[in-house]
Structure formats: structure tokens, C-alpha cells
């Protein structure tokens, strides 16, 4: 990304501008392309989604494919859940540090998860809220392929299983009208 000074401040130009974006068949192909293309950032909008245990922002979207950055809050609720009509790959962010010689060095390396296809579930099944757990939260990339005909929003609103709290339930009601949301449980299966 090129940063230029303007009379009124700083603005950036995206190095992807004018470049063709490929078409992918699978979320795996999309994940591999995005990482190989140096993780281009081209947000489709300025929407920030806030839930009970995470804040998310879409970094890149093309058609039914997108990658969201999730900032997982400390001591999260991690119920077992699925994302109806969305295939998802999760990838924790690597960490980096500048050493004494001024060189950028990778300090952790994390591989992407296997593809979670619609109908499959994930989550630890544990709620860490209110526990004496030292946990500063973490960054997570969520690569997604949404079913044709659906408008991609956030996978926090395409949910089947116990919810993480009232903020997420409100998010689901707002972004997935017609979903079943009650008594700490949501199901967006079949909701267009």
C-alpha cells in the first residue's frame, strides 16, 4: 500500500487497484490466494461488528468470498457451533518482532485450520467468562465462502448452536432476519 501526503492529510492507494482478482471454487483456494497475494486489504465497507466475545471487520471481499479479522476478547465463551451455508477456514495471526539488528523476525507460526464446511461444528465448548484465566485475547482470520444467493456479512450472524450472549443474538436478529433466536440458542439454517 502506498502512502502519500495530501494537503489535508495522509491517504493511501491500494496496490491491488486495477488488478484482476481470480475466481475461486473453494474457500481453500481463496485462502491460499489471499495469503500468497500478500494479504491485500480492500474492505468492502466500514462496518465493524461487535459481539459479546469478539469484534470483527471484513478485510477483503470478492463475490461470495471474504476474509474477516476477528479480535477475540480475553476469556471468551467458545460454545460448539456451526455456520450454516458458509464454509470457513480459521487462522490465528502469526506474531513478529524486530530484533536488535533491526530485522523483522517471525516469533510464532500458525497454520490455517481444515475447512469447516456447512453442517460441521467447531468451538471448545467452554465459557471462560468469569473464570480466573490469564488470557489477553487473540487475532483470528476467518476465510469464508458464502452460499450463492446470500449476502456476506459476518459469520457471527450465520450461526447454529448456543450463542455467546445478548449482543450476538441482536447481531443475528439484525443481519439474519427470520433466524431462530431464543433462550441462548440460534439457528440460521435455511434462512436466506
N, C-alpha and C positions, 0 to 999 in steps of 0.2 A: 504494500500500500504506500503510495507516495503522499507525503505531507507537504503542503505548500502554504506559505504565509499569504494572507489576504489582508487588505486594508482593515477589514472588520474582524480579523481573527485567523484561525487556522482552519483549513479544510483539507480533506483527503480525496484522492482519486483511487478508484479500485482497479488493481492490475487485471482483473477479470473482464473489465469493461470492453465490449466488442468481441470477446472470445466466445466461441460456441461452447455450449455445455452439452455433454453427451447425454444420450438416453440410456437408462439402466433398466434391466429386467428385475433385479433383486436388490434388497437393501444391502446385501454383502458387496455387490458391485459398486453401489453408491458410496458406501463406507470406504472401500479401497480407493476409489477415485478421489474423494474429498481429501483424504489424508495424503495421497500422492500429489495432489494439486496444491500442496502447502496450505491446506485448511483455509480456503477462501472464506472471507466473511462478507456476506451480502444479505443483510437482514431484509426480509420482505416487508417489515413494518416495525414499529417501535413498541410493540406490545410486550409488556413484562407480566408474566403470570405468577401470582403469589398463592401458595397453598400453605397448609399448616406446617409442612416439613421441608419445603423447597421453594426456591424462586427459579423461574426458567425464562429463557429468551431464545428465540429462533435465530440462529446464526446464518443459515443458508436454506433456501427452499427452491426447488425446481419441480413443478408439477406436483406429483404425489409424494415426492421425496423431500425430506428435510432433516436437518440436524439441530437439536436444541441443546443449549448449555444449561445444565441444572446445577444450582448451588444448593447442595443438600445441607440443611441446617444441622447444628450439633444435636446429638441424641435423638435421631429421627425415629418415627414409627415406620416399620418396614413390614406391613402385612403381606401375606401371599395374595397376589392379584394377577390379572391379565389385562391386555389391551385389545379389546375386540376390534377386528378389521384393521389392525396396524401390526406390521412386522417391525421388530425393534432389535437393535444391537446396542448394548451399553459399553461404554469405555471410560474408565476413570482417567483423569488427566495425569500425565507424567509430571514430575517436578524437575526443576532445573536450578542451578546456582552458578554464579560467576566465581571462579577460583581466584587465588592470589595473583595469577598472571593475567587476569582479565579475560580468561577464556570461559565460554559458556559450556557447562558440563551437565549432562543428564544425571540426576540423582536417584530417580526411580523410573522404572519402565513397566507399563501395564498394557497387556494385550486386550483386544476387544473380546466381548463375550460371544458365544454362539448366538445365532439368530433365534430370537424368541418369536415364533410365528403365532398368528392369531389363534386363540384357543389354548395356548400354553401359558403357564403361570411362572412367576418368579417372586422374589422377596424373601426375607429371612424369617418372617412370621413372628417378629419380635418388636415390641414397642419399648424403646429406650427412654421415652419421656418420663421425667420424674425420678429416674434412677441416678445413682451416683456413678456416672460413667464419664471418664475423660474422653471427650470426642469433640474435635473442633469442626466437624462437618467436612465436606469434600466437594470437589468439582466433578461432574459427570457429563459426558457427551451421550446423547440419545439419538442414534441414527434411526430414521423411520421411513417406511413405505406404507402410505395410507391406501386403503381400498379405493379403486376408481369410483368416482361419484361423491366421495366425501371431501369436505373442505378441511385441509390440515389446520389444526390449531395447536393443541398441546396434548401429549399423551396422558397428562394428569387428568384430562377430561374424557378420555376414552378408557374406561375403567370397568373391571368386573372383579368384585371382591370387597372385603372390608375397606372402608375409607380411612384416611389418615386424620380426618377431623372436619369440623363445620366449614372451614374456608374452602377445602377441596370440594365438599358437597355443593357449595354455592357455585364454584367454578364449573362443575359438571352440569348443574342445572342451567347455567347461563350459556355454556358453549355446546351442550348436547341436549337441547330441549327434547323431551319425550323419554329421557332415560329414567330408569327406576332408581330412586334415591330415597332410602328410608332406614331408620334405626341403625346408622353406622355402616350401611352397605349400599353399593351402587352397581348397576349393570347397564351398560350402553349397547349390549349386543343387539344387532338388527336395527338400531336407530340411525336413520340417515340424517 
